[in-house]
Amino acid sequence: MEGICADELRRLELPQVRAENGRVLCAGTDADLVRLNLNVRTGERVLLVLGAFPARDFDALFEGTRSLPWEQFIPKEGQFPVKGHCLNSALRSVPACQSIVKKAIAARLGGKYGLRTLPETGALYQVQFAVMGDEAALMLDTSGPGLHKRGYRAQGVAAPLRETLAAGLVLLSRYRGRDPLCDPFCGSGTIPIEAALIAKNRAPGLNRSFSSQKWSWLDKKHWISAAGEAMDREFDGAYEIWGGDIDPEAVALAKRNARLAEVDGIVRFDVEDAARFHWGGLRGRVVTNPPYGERVMERKEAEELYRSFGKAWSKLPESWKLYLLSSHTEFERTFGKKADKKRKLYNGMLKCDLFMYL
C-alpha cells in the first residue's frame, strides 16, 4: 500500500515524498499535518517525526531522546504516553524502550518547566518510537484513532475490511467514477462506500476528530481552512455504484453506513447471491473481498463460492475488470481462470493476493 499512499501525497502536492517499507515520508508545514489527516485515504495515521539518531544501547536511546526539543510540542500539563516497536535491533525489549523513552522525555520537560513531577492532565500527545537496526526515530501521533476510522462504521460484520485497505483496492482498480463499480460480497458496504467517497472526491476525515485538534501550538485556523479546501474540491454527479450480499443483516448495515457516510444517494445495496451476479452494460469493474475460508471446513465452502462466482463472471462482457482480494492459495484454480496480474497485500496480518482480471 505504500506506493498508493505515496501517490496520494503527491496529489496533495507535498514535497520530498518517499515510500519505504511500512511508511511514507514527506516534508510539510503545520497546515499540511491537518491536510494529511483530513485527506489521506490509505494511510493509517499521520506521524510528526521529531528526530532520529543512532541507538545501539539503552544509554544512547535515553540521551538521544532527551536531546530532542519536546518542550516545543508538549506543554507542561500534556499527557505523553509512549508506544512503539523494535525491529532487527539489539534493543529487543519494547517495554524497556518504552520506559526509557518516557523517562528521557520527562527529564527534558521537567527540567524545562521546573517540575519534579509532570501532571499529565491536559491534551494527549501520543509518543511513538521505531527502533530499526541501530537507529531510533521519535514521533508524535497527530491523528489519534487510526485514520481507517472514518466515523461511518460504528459496527461491522464478521471479518470486516478496514476502510484504508478498501480505499486502496478501489484506487488500485483505477476507478474514477465513470464506469459501474460493483461488489457482490459487500458485507457492511466498505468497498462501495469508499468508492463513492473517491468518486465524489470527498475527504475521508471530514466527519471525525483528531488528537492534534487540541494541541495549543497547532493553529485552529488550519483546520477551518483545510476543511473548506476539501469541501471545495468535491464533485457532484451521478455514479453507478452497487453492493450486494446474501446476508440481509449485512445489507441493512451497509445501507446504514452509507447514510452515515453521506453517500446513500449514490450507492445502492441489495440482497443478492454472488453466484448469480450479472450486470447490464458493456463496461465496468468488480472490486471485492469474498470470504477466504481460513478454517478447514470453511475452505471447502470458499472454494465452492469461488467456483460458482467464476461461472457468473465468465458470462460478463470481456471489457469488464475484476479486482478480488483473497488469501486462499487455490483461488485461481477454483475460480477457473488465471489472473492477468497479482499484487501482494496484507489484510491486517494476513498475507493476501489481489487477483486482477483486466
N, C-alpha and C positions, 0 to 999 in steps of 0.2 A: 504493500500500500504506500510505501514511502515515495515512490515516483509519482503516484497520483496526487498525493498531498503536496509534493513539491510543485507540481503543475498549478495547483490551486493558489499557492503563494505567489507564483509568477504572475498569475492573472490578477492578483491583488497589487501587482507592481511593487513587490518588496525586493530589496536588493540582496545580493550575496546569498541566494538560495542554494543550499547544498543538501542533497539527500544522503543519509548514512543508514547503517543497519539499525532499524528501530526508532529513528528520529530524523527530523528535517530541521536544518538550521537556517536562519536568515538574520539579517540586520533589521533595525527598525527603531521607531520612536515610541514614546508613551502612547500616542494616538494609534499606532499600529498594533500595540498589545490589545487594545479594545477592538479594532477592526478584525483582528485574527479570531478573537473569541466569538464575535458575532457571525463571522462568515465562513470559517473553515468547516467543511463537511466531513472530511475523512480523518482528521487528527483527533487524538483523544484528549489532549489538554495543551495549553499554551504555557510554557515554562520560560521564565526570565533567567538567563544564565548570569550569575554574579561573578563567577570566576572559575578557573581550572588551574591545577597545579600538580606537581609530582607528589605522590603519597605512597612511598614504599613501605612505610611503617606507621604505627598509630601516632607517634610524636609528630611526624610530618603532616598527617591528617589534621591534628589539632592545631598546629601552628599555621598551616595554610588556611584553614577555616577562620581562625581568629584574625588573620591579616586582612580579610575582606571587609568592606565598608557597610556592615549590617545596619548601622545607625542611620544610614541614608534611606533605608527602606522600612525598617521595623521601629515603630515608636516605642517608648518605654513601657506602655501598657499592652503592646501587641502580643498575641499568642503565636508561638513559633514551634509547633510540634515538628518532629523530624522523621522522615522515612526515606528509604532508598534501596539500592541494590548493589551487589558486588559481582563482578564477572572476571574470571581469569586473573584474580588478584591474590597477593599474599594476605590481604586483609579479607579473610573469608567470612568472618562473623558479622552479619548485618546488625544484630543488636549491639555489639561492641562499637561499631562505626556510628550507629545512631546516638549512642551515649556520648561518644567523643565529640561529635559534631554539635550536639546540644550544649555540652559544657563549654566548648570553644565560643559559640555564639553568645551564650550567657555571660562569659567572661568579658567579651568585647563590649556588649551592650551595658553590662553592669558598670564597667569602667567609664564608659562614655556618659551614662546617666547618673553616676554616683550612687548606685544602689547595690546592696549586697544580695538582695532577693528581688527578682523582677515579678511584678504582679500577674502578668499574662491574663488580664481581664478584658482586653479590647478586641479589635478585629483579628481575624485569622490570617496569618502569614505562613502558609504551609511550606516548610523547607524540604527540598528533595536533594539527595546526593546520588551520584553514579560513580562508582569506583570501577574503572575499566583498565585492567592491567595495572600499570604503575601510576595512573593518573586519576585524580578525583575532580569531578565537576560539581559545583554547588549551585542550586537553582531555587527560585521561588515559584510556586504554582499559582498562576493568576486566575485559573478557571474555577477551582473548587470542584464540585461534582463533575465527572467526566463529560466531555462535550457530546458523547453519544446520548446523553440525557437531554433531549430537545425540549421536553416539557409536555409532549403529547401522548406519551405512553405511560400511564400510571401502573398498568399491569400488562402482562403478555401471556401468550400461550406457552406450552412446554417448549424448551429449547429455542427461545427467541433469537433472532438475528439482531446484532447491535446495529443501531442506526448508522454509525460511521461506516461499517462494512457494507451495509445495504447501499448507502450512497456511493461507495467505491465501486460496487458491482454495476450500478447504473452508469457511472462515469466511464468505466471500462467498456461498456457497451456503446459508448459514443452517442448516447441518447441526447437529442436536442429539442424534443417536444414536437417534432414534425410527424413522425410515424406512430402508429399504435404501439403501446407498450403493455404487455400482459404478464401476469404472474399467476399461474394456475395452482400454485401451492402457497398462497399468500399468508396463511396464518393470521397474525394480528395486523397485517397490512403494511409492514415496514417498507418493503421494496416499492410498492406503488406510491406510498406517501412520500418517500424520499425522491422518487421520480417526479412527482408533482411539484415538490419544492424546487427541484432542479429546473423543470420546465418553466416555472414562474420566476426563476432566479431569486427566490425568496431566501433571505439569510436564515440559516437554521437556528441561530441563537437568539432570535428576537423575542421569544416567549419564555425566556428563563433569566435567572440572575447568575452573577459570578462573584467569587470571593473578592476580587480586586475592585469591585464597585465600592467597597467600604474602606479602601486604602486612602489615607489622608494625602499622600503625595501624587496620586493619580487624579488629575483634574476632572471633575464631573462633566465638564463641557464636552470632553472626548466621547463620552457615552451618548450624549444627545446628538452630537454631530455624526457619529458612526451609524447610529440607528436611522437618522434622517437620510444619510447617504445610501444605506442599504435599501430603504423603502423606495427611494427614487429610482433604484436600478431594477425594481420588479417589473415583470411583464404581465400584461393581460392577454388572454387568448383562450381558444377552445382546444382542448387536448383530449386524446383518446387513451386513457389510462385505466386499466382494469385489473382487478384481483379476484381470484376465485379460490374456494376451499371447500372440501367435502364436509367440514365441521361447521354447523350453523352457529355455534357459540363463538368460534373464531371469526366468522364473518361479521357477526354483530359487534364484536370487539374492534375489528378493523374499521367498521363504519364509525364507531365512537372515536377512535384515534384520529381518523380523518377529520372529524368535526373539530377536535381539539387542535389539530394542526392547521385548521382553516383552509383545507383543500378539498372538503367534501363536495364542493361544487364541480370539481374536475376529475374526481376519481370515482369509479363505480365498483362495488363489490357484490358478488353473487355466490350463492351456494352452488357449487359445481364440482363434478368429478373430473380430475385431470385426465383420466383415461379416455374421456370423451371430448377433450379440448378441441375446439375448432374456432376459426375466426374468419370473417369476411375481409376482403381486401388483399391486394397483391403484395403489399409491403408491410413490414412490422418486425417487432422483436419480442422475444420472451426472455425475461430476466427472472430467475427463480432459484429457490433454495429448498429442494424437496427433503423429506426425511432421509437420514443417512443409514439408519439401521445399525447402530453401534453394538447392540446386543445380538447374540447368535440367532435367536428366533426372529428378531426384527430384521436382520439382514435379508432373510428369505422374502419377507414381506416387501422390503425396499426394492429388491431385485424384480419382483413381480410388478411393483409400481413403475419402475423404470421401463420395464418391457412394454407394459400397456401404454405408457406415455409416449414411448418411442414409436409405437404404431400410430398413435394420434398425430404425432409430429410429422411423420412421413407423408401425411395427406395434405399438409400445408404447402403453398407455393414455395419454390426453391429460393425466392428472393427474401423469405423470412430468415431471421437470425435468432440463434439461441445461445444464451449465456447461463449455464447451470452450475451451481456450486455443490460439490459433494465430496465426502471423504471416502466413499465406497470405492475400493480398488478395482471392482469389476463393473463399474458403471458403463463403460463404453460397450463391453460385451453384451450386457443385459439390455442396454438401450437399443442396440442393433446397428450402431454406426460409430466409426472412429471420429473423434473431434478434429477439426481443422487446426486448432491451436489449444494449448493448455497453459494455464498460469497458476503457479503455486500461491496459495493464500492461507491464512490462518483464521479460523473461526474460534476466537478465544485461544486456547492452547491446542486446538485440534487442527492438524495439518489437512488441508483440503486442496482440491484442484478446481479451477474454474474452467469448465469444458465449453469451448467456443465453437459453434457451428455457424460458419459465415456464408 
